[in-house]
Amino acid sequence: MEEQFTQQESEAMFSVLCALVKADYRTLTDESNQLTDYAKELHIDKDYQPIPKGQLEGSAYETLKNMSLDKKRAFSRMMTEIARSDGHFGPSERALVVEILEMCNIPFVHR
């Protein structure tokens, strides 16, 4: 069953996914394609400007923290898939994922 996210939730999640793609400074085609797919899935407008990484804690984390457990699991799956999409789940990506999981009380979903 696909989760229905609010616009605020979608934008917070997409902003985190954008930061995750850029975390290792290696944005490859697979990551870009995965991000494009998530933009469609989350109904993100092509003109949307993601929240900058340095502002995520103040702008997106509270929204993520307040999502239902099912929505958090779906988002955790997205983070895992996009982090692994280039075949390399590096230390900077891992650090950002762990930060999000811990600060927003999101369970780790590895598949």
C-alpha positions as CSV (number, residue, x, y, z in Angstrom):
1,M,0.0,0.0,0.0
2,E,1.4,3.3,-1.0
3,E,1.4,6.0,1.7
4,Q,-0.3,9.3,1.0
5,F,2.0,12.1,2.2
6,T,1.0,15.7,2.9
7,Q,2.7,18.4,0.7
8,Q,4.8,19.5,3.8
9,E,5.9,15.9,4.4
10,S,6.7,15.3,0.7
11,E,8.8,18.5,0.6
12,A,10.6,17.6,3.8
13,M,11.4,14.1,2.6
14,F,12.4,15.2,-0.9
15,S,14.8,17.9,0.6
16,V,16.4,15.2,2.8
17,L,16.7,12.9,-0.3
18,C,18.4,15.7,-2.2
19,A,20.9,16.3,0.6
20,L,21.6,12.6,0.7
21,V,22.3,12.4,-3.0
22,K,24.8,15.3,-2.6
23,A,26.3,14.0,0.7
24,D,29.2,12.1,-0.9
25,Y,29.8,14.7,-3.7
26,R,29.3,11.9,-6.3
27,T,25.9,12.3,-8.0
28,L,25.7,9.5,-10.5
29,T,23.1,8.8,-13.1
30,D,21.4,6.0,-10.9
31,E,21.0,8.4,-8.0
32,S,19.7,11.2,-10.2
33,N,17.2,8.8,-11.8
34,Q,16.1,7.5,-8.4
35,L,15.6,11.1,-7.2
36,T,13.5,11.9,-10.2
37,D,11.4,8.9,-9.5
38,Y,10.9,10.0,-5.9
39,A,10.0,13.5,-7.1
40,K,7.2,12.0,-9.1
41,E,6.1,9.6,-6.4
42,L,6.0,12.5,-3.8
43,H,4.3,14.9,-6.3
44,I,7.1,17.4,-6.1
45,D,6.8,20.3,-8.6
46,K,9.7,20.6,-11.0
47,D,10.3,24.2,-9.8
48,Y,10.5,23.2,-6.1
49,Q,13.7,24.3,-4.5
50,P,14.8,21.8,-1.8
51,I,15.6,23.0,1.7
52,P,19.4,23.5,2.0
53,K,21.2,20.8,4.0
54,G,22.1,23.4,6.7
55,Q,18.5,24.3,7.2
56,L,17.0,20.8,7.3
57,E,17.1,20.5,11.1
58,G,15.0,23.7,11.6
59,S,12.7,23.2,8.6
60,A,12.2,19.5,7.9
61,Y,13.1,17.4,11.0
62,E,10.0,18.3,13.0
63,T,7.7,17.4,10.1
64,L,9.5,14.1,9.7
65,K,9.4,13.4,13.4
66,N,5.6,13.9,13.5
67,M,4.8,11.5,10.6
68,S,3.1,8.1,11.3
69,L,5.2,5.0,11.8
70,D,4.1,3.7,8.4
71,K,5.2,6.9,6.7
72,K,8.5,6.9,8.5
73,R,9.1,3.3,7.3
74,A,8.3,4.3,3.8
75,F,10.7,7.2,4.0
76,S,13.4,5.1,5.6
77,R,13.1,2.7,2.7
78,M,13.5,5.6,0.3
79,M,16.7,6.8,2.0
80,T,18.1,3.3,1.9
81,E,17.3,2.8,-1.8
82,I,18.7,6.2,-2.8
83,A,21.9,5.8,-0.7
84,R,22.6,2.4,-2.3
85,S,21.5,3.3,-5.8
86,D,25.0,4.2,-6.9
87,G,26.5,1.0,-5.4
88,H,28.3,2.9,-2.7
89,F,26.8,3.7,0.7
90,G,29.7,5.9,1.9
91,P,30.5,7.4,5.3
92,S,29.0,10.8,4.6
93,E,25.8,9.3,3.4
94,R,25.7,6.9,6.3
95,A,26.2,9.8,8.7
96,L,23.3,11.8,7.3
97,V,21.0,8.8,7.3
98,V,21.9,8.0,11.0
99,E,21.3,11.6,11.9
100,I,17.9,11.6,10.3
101,L,16.9,8.3,11.8
102,E,18.0,9.3,15.3
103,M,16.7,12.9,15.4
104,C,13.4,12.1,13.8
105,N,12.7,8.7,15.5
106,I,12.6,6.8,12.2
107,P,13.2,3.1,12.1
108,F,15.9,1.8,9.8
109,V,14.5,-0.1,6.9
110,H,17.3,-1.8,4.9
111,R,15.2,-3.1,2.0
